[in-house]
Amino acid sequence: DQAAAYDASAEAWSRLSLVRQKEPAWLPELLSALTLRLGRRMGVAEDSLPHLHRGVLLHDIGKLSIPDIILIKDGSLTVEEWQIMRCHPNNALEWLQPISYLRPALNIPYCQHERWDGKGYPRGLKGREIPLEARVFSVVNVWAMLQCERPHRLRATKRRGGKKR
């Protein structure tokens, strides 16, 4: 079945992306579960939830083109490195757009770094111009990333001396 093959491919690409970024294996499952839960509460249509799940799995697929020296750098990125890093949503769009089955999932990998104030990337969308799926995922992703130590920063609770607010 073609749908099952595409879904299995998305899961494999997600695992590959995790390995490259040194992310925990449980992360996609957590991100998907929380995104689907919040998406339902925010009014994402039930028939759109499978696309939401696929978008979560593929959210970092564009980072496969980012050199390891930048992707897993220990410390802050330079201006030039940020320019390279900010290409990953466009890479995701370029790679996934030709696959009609995955097009409905593109709002997350392409628009997850847009910001409400319009200062995000790649298109500088603001407010409700940002697709709902990308807004929902961004909230979940930021929360989850604050729970984890990253190569370039400590977990949020460790930065505050281990005290939770």
Secondary structure, 3 states (H helix, E strand, C coil): CHHHHHHHHHHHHHHHHHHHHCCCCCHHHHHHHHHHHHHHHCCCCHHHHHHHHHHHHCCCHHHHHCCHHHHCCCCCCCHHHHHHHCCHHHHHHHHHCCCHHHHHHCHHHHHCCCCCCCCCCCCCCCHHHCCHHHHHHHHHHHHHHHHCCECCECCHHHHCCCCCC
